[in-house]
Amino acid sequence: MEGKQIYLLLTDTGTIFTRLIKAFTKAPYNHASIALDKELREVYSFGRKQPRNPFRAGLVKEDTSSILFRRAKCAVYSLTVTVEQFERIQDCIQKMYKQKEDYHYHLAGLFGVMLNKPIKKKNAFFCSQFVATVLKECGIIEVENDLSLIKPSDLPFTVTFEVVYQGRLSNYTNGFDTEFVAKHRLATTMEA
C-alpha cells in the first residue's frame, strides 16, 4: 500500500496561558497541531495569530521557528495514511484556511473540557478539537467522544500514531536529518 505521512505536533510553549492549562490537565503538552511534512513547514492549528498576543487567535499556519516556539518542548508523532486520505486532509485544511477569517478560537470550549461538558459554537475550535475534526472528517479516526472534549494528550491514542521525537522543538527543526531523528527515536523508546 502506497502511503503518505502526516504528523501530530504536541507542544508546551511555556506561556502563561499554557501553564494555566497545564495546571488543570497535568499533561506535558497542551497545544496540538497537524503537520503535513516531517520538517514541520506545513503546520496548522488554532492558536495565536500574533506570537505576543494570546487574545487574537484563530486558524493559523504556525511558524515553528517563531518566538512563541523558540523554547518549546514537544512530541512529534507520525501516522501513515493513504494518498487519498492525505489529499483529503490537505483539501480540508486549505478550504478552511482560505476562509480563516470566518473561524475563531473557541475559548469557551476549553472551559467545557474542564467541566467535561461539550460547548459547541459554529466555526469555532480550540487546537485539539480542530486536529480531531480534520482527522475525523477525512476518515483517519473514529472516536466516540464529542470532539469538543478532546484534549491534546488524547490525540496520539485516537489511532496508532508513532512517536518520532520528544524534546526541544528547536533541536528537531534545526537538526533535521535521518541520523538525528533515529537517535532521538531510540532515546525516546528507551525512556518509555
ABEGO torsion letter per residue (X at the ends): XBBBBBBBBBBBAGBAAAAAAAAAAGBABABBBBBABAAGABBBBBBBABAABAABBEBBBBBAABAAAAABBBBBBBBBBBAAAAAAAAAAAAAAAAAAAABBBBAAAAAAAAAGBBBBBBGBBBAAAAAAAAAAAAGABBBABBAAABBAAAAAAABBBBBABBEBAAAAAAABBAAAAAAAAAAAAAAX
